[in-house]
């Protein structure tokens, strides 16, 4: 599974980092970014949970 954050939609609320701190971080601009492009199999549910938690739908999984 791949994950990325749409920077135009992100508001930097930090919900994703609260749910999956291994996968997301807040960058210098105050927006979320994915720490990894390819999500390890044991972290896929965390990525999906972060996607569902995001209030703006900025997290995209493939």
Residue frames as a rotation matrix with the C-alpha (Angstrom) as fourth column:
UNK 1
0.581 0.814 0.000 0.00
0.814 -0.581 0.000 0.00
0.000 0.000 -1.000 0.00
UNK 2
-0.564 -0.697 0.442 1.20
0.687 -0.693 -0.218 3.50
0.458 0.181 0.870 -0.83
UNK 3
0.431 0.677 -0.597 0.28
0.877 -0.469 0.102 6.63
-0.211 -0.568 -0.796 1.11
UNK 4
-0.663 -0.592 0.458 0.62
0.647 -0.761 -0.046 10.33
0.375 0.266 0.888 0.46
UNK 5
-0.091 0.589 -0.803 -0.80
0.719 -0.519 -0.462 13.60
-0.689 -0.620 -0.376 1.74
UNK 6
0.164 0.249 0.954 -2.44
0.850 -0.526 -0.009 16.12
0.500 0.813 -0.299 -0.56
UNK 7
-0.658 -0.570 -0.492 -0.70
0.745 -0.587 -0.318 19.31
-0.108 -0.576 0.811 0.60
UNK 8
-0.806 0.406 0.431 -3.41
-0.123 -0.827 0.549 21.53
0.580 0.389 0.716 -0.87
UNK 9
0.221 0.957 -0.191 -6.10
-0.013 0.199 0.980 19.83
0.975 -0.214 0.057 1.22
UNK 10
-0.083 -0.334 -0.939 -4.10
0.872 0.431 -0.231 19.41
0.482 -0.838 0.256 4.45
UNK 11
0.615 0.307 0.726 -4.84
-0.065 -0.898 0.435 21.87
0.786 -0.314 -0.533 7.27
UNK 12
-0.388 -0.921 0.019 -2.15
-0.152 0.044 -0.987 20.54
0.909 -0.386 -0.157 9.62
UNK 13
0.461 0.682 0.568 -4.54
-0.680 -0.140 0.720 19.47
0.570 -0.718 0.399 12.36
UNK 14
-0.492 -0.809 0.321 -2.32
-0.841 0.348 -0.414 16.55
0.223 -0.473 -0.852 13.38
UNK 15
0.488 0.744 0.457 -5.03
-0.811 0.580 -0.078 13.89
-0.323 -0.332 0.886 13.49
UNK 16
0.788 -0.211 -0.578 -2.95
-0.252 0.747 -0.616 11.60
0.562 0.631 0.535 11.28
UNK 17
-0.285 -0.958 0.044 0.11
-0.392 0.075 -0.917 11.90
0.875 -0.278 -0.397 13.48
UNK 18
-0.243 0.283 0.928 -1.99
-0.963 0.048 -0.266 11.12
-0.120 -0.958 0.261 16.54
UNK 19
0.758 0.624 0.188 -3.30
-0.575 0.777 -0.257 7.95
-0.307 0.086 0.948 14.90
UNK 20
0.852 -0.461 0.246 -0.16
0.522 0.775 -0.356 6.85
-0.026 0.432 0.902 13.04
UNK 21
0.776 -0.569 -0.270 2.95
-0.415 -0.785 0.461 8.68
-0.474 -0.246 -0.845 14.22
UNK 22
-0.049 -0.805 0.592 5.15
0.208 0.571 0.794 6.08
-0.977 0.161 0.139 12.51
UNK 23
-0.045 0.140 0.989 3.71
0.961 0.278 0.005 7.05
-0.274 0.950 -0.147 9.13
UNK 24
0.490 0.343 0.801 3.09
0.602 -0.798 -0.027 10.82
0.630 0.496 -0.598 9.30
UNK 25
-0.292 -0.549 -0.783 4.81
0.895 -0.446 -0.021 13.95
-0.337 -0.707 0.622 10.56
UNK 26
0.848 0.499 -0.180 4.17
0.432 -0.846 -0.313 17.68
-0.309 0.188 -0.932 10.50
UNK 27
0.119 -0.840 0.529 6.64
0.945 -0.067 -0.319 19.51
0.303 0.538 0.787 8.26
UNK 28
-0.713 -0.543 -0.444 8.16
0.657 -0.738 -0.154 22.98
-0.244 -0.401 0.883 8.61
UNK 29
-0.818 0.483 0.312 5.14
-0.156 -0.708 0.689 24.52
0.554 0.515 0.654 6.86
UNK 30
-0.660 0.566 0.494 2.82
-0.631 -0.061 -0.773 23.04
-0.407 -0.822 0.397 9.50
UNK 31
0.344 0.770 -0.537 1.34
-0.932 0.349 -0.097 20.46
0.113 0.533 0.838 7.14
UNK 32
0.456 -0.106 0.883 1.36
-0.332 0.901 0.280 16.69
-0.826 -0.421 0.376 7.33
UNK 33
0.107 -0.429 -0.897 3.65
-0.958 0.197 -0.208 14.60
0.266 0.882 -0.390 5.18
UNK 34
0.979 0.171 -0.115 4.05
-0.151 0.975 0.164 10.87
0.140 -0.143 0.980 4.87
UNK 35
0.326 -0.900 0.290 7.28
-0.706 -0.027 0.708 9.55
-0.629 -0.435 -0.644 6.38
UNK 36
-0.605 -0.460 0.650 7.20
0.033 0.801 0.597 6.58
-0.795 0.383 -0.470 4.00
UNK 37
-0.484 0.436 -0.759 5.93
-0.875 -0.259 0.410 6.13
-0.018 0.862 0.507 0.46
UNK 38
-0.156 0.366 -0.918 5.30
-0.251 0.884 0.395 2.40
0.955 0.292 -0.046 0.88
UNK 39
0.205 0.345 0.916 3.43
-0.963 -0.095 0.251 1.39
0.174 -0.934 0.312 4.04
UNK 40
-0.865 -0.499 -0.058 4.72
-0.470 0.845 -0.253 -1.76
0.175 -0.191 -0.966 5.74
UNK 41
-0.392 0.751 -0.531 2.12
0.069 0.599 0.797 -4.53
0.917 0.276 -0.287 5.86
UNK 42
-0.334 0.242 -0.911 1.85
0.906 0.350 -0.239 -4.34
0.261 -0.905 -0.336 9.64
UNK 43
-0.751 0.031 -0.660 1.03
0.277 -0.892 -0.357 -0.58
-0.600 -0.451 0.661 9.45
UNK 44
-0.845 0.425 0.323 -1.65
0.288 -0.146 0.946 -0.71
0.450 0.893 0.001 6.73
UNK 45
0.105 0.930 -0.351 -4.54
0.912 0.051 0.408 -0.54
0.397 -0.363 -0.843 9.19
UNK 46
-0.084 -0.214 -0.973 -2.96
0.695 -0.712 0.096 2.50
-0.714 -0.669 0.208 10.86
UNK 47
-0.961 -0.271 -0.050 -2.72
0.139 -0.635 0.760 4.21
-0.238 0.724 0.648 7.46
UNK 48
-0.477 0.862 0.169 -6.39
0.511 0.115 0.852 3.47
0.715 0.493 -0.496 6.78
UNK 49
0.203 0.522 -0.828 -7.35
0.977 -0.165 0.136 4.74
-0.065 -0.837 -0.544 10.23
UNK 50
-0.511 -0.467 -0.721 -5.43
0.416 -0.869 0.268 7.97
-0.752 -0.163 0.639 9.62
UNK 51
-0.943 0.205 0.262 -7.15
0.197 -0.288 0.937 8.36
0.268 0.935 0.232 6.26
UNK 52
-0.075 0.985 -0.155 -10.57
0.749 0.158 0.644 7.98
0.658 -0.068 -0.750 7.89
UNK 53
0.139 0.062 -0.988 -9.63
0.917 -0.386 0.105 10.39
-0.375 -0.921 -0.110 10.69
UNK 54
-0.834 -0.551 0.020 -8.44
0.511 -0.758 0.405 13.18
-0.208 0.348 0.914 8.40
UNK 55
-0.098 0.883 -0.459 -11.12
0.381 -0.393 -0.837 15.91
-0.919 -0.257 -0.298 8.46
UNK 56
0.118 0.118 -0.986 -10.26
-0.670 -0.723 -0.167 17.17
-0.733 0.681 -0.006 4.98
UNK 57
0.865 0.215 0.453 -9.64
0.101 0.809 -0.579 13.86
-0.491 0.547 0.679 3.22
UNK 58
0.578 -0.698 -0.423 -6.06
-0.809 -0.558 -0.183 14.87
-0.108 0.448 -0.887 2.47
UNK 59
-0.350 -0.727 0.591 -4.62
-0.609 0.656 0.446 11.39
-0.711 -0.204 -0.672 2.99
UNK 60
0.514 0.440 -0.736 -4.61
-0.855 0.333 -0.397 9.18
0.070 0.834 0.547 -0.08
UNK 61
-0.199 -0.543 0.816 -3.86
-0.447 0.791 0.417 5.45
-0.872 -0.282 -0.400 -0.03
UNK 62
0.259 0.206 -0.944 -3.37
-0.954 0.207 -0.216 3.24
0.150 0.956 0.250 -3.06
